[in-house]
Amino acid sequence: MKLNKTAIGAGAAVAALAVIMYLSDRPVETRDGVILPRTRTEYEKLNKESSDLVLEIFARADNGQELTDSDRQKLRDGAKKFEAMKAFEPRQVAALFGSGKCYLLLGEYQLAADRLAQSWENRMVDPMKDMEAVRLTAIEAAVLASEATLQLAAEEVSTMNTNSASGQGPEAEESRKRALTLYRRAYTLADDAIKLVPNAPRYLAARGQASLAAGKKDDAKADLTKAIQLDPNSPKVKELAKLLP
């Protein structure tokens, strides 16, 4: 996946502050005003603060409810805290998942895709990787990374259409190629999750959405039909089912 330079710069800045923090007795703040944790106790305190800010918003968003301006501000604040946690322990699944989901709900899809994909990849190196909660969080991160990646693909398609009304020309062709790469990436992330949790309706819906976006209508229909059978009341599944041919 193409990395966002702004995201890399922000991550490098936080990592540099983390190094300074360990070389000094004085508390160190990120440029967003969050004090980086220095001990496990401070880390857990920050984890509680960030969770208190965003978990209820996550749950409401999962149920299809609209976000308020207050919700969006809390998500921004929560993301900052999760980023500080990531600087303290970059191998953990949870902090990356938290920041990634905040960014996804805020519509910052490149940051969301980067953080969520890293959360999924960290399932093998997280110090608590043997815990079931960590395993399930990593799997959920893969599915959300798939959703964020599809949003990036949609942006490439929009760019393609903007560059040429006919969708032709070198710039449009480059956007088309990037979109196809993102479709494949989104499908793979959802497929990896389904291999571990085969009958999760949302995961089937995510893979079906990736197939539908790539023009694989039969594959999409199979996944979305199964998802509807498993959970006919899911807002996400019902929304996607409307797109079936």
Secondary structure, 3 states (H helix, E strand, C coil): CCCCHHHHHHHHHHHHHHHHHHCCCCCCECCCCCECCCCHHHHHHHHHHHHHHHHHHHHHHHCCCCCCHHHHHHHHHHHHHHHHHHHHCCCCHHHHHHHHHHHHHHCCHHHHHHHHHHHHHHHHCCCCCCCHHHHHHHHHHHHHHHHHHHHHHHHHHHHHHHHCCCCCCHHHHHHHHHHHHHHHHHHHHHHHHHHHCCCCHHHHHHHHHHHHHCCCHHHHHHHHHHHHHHCCCCHHHHHHHCCCC
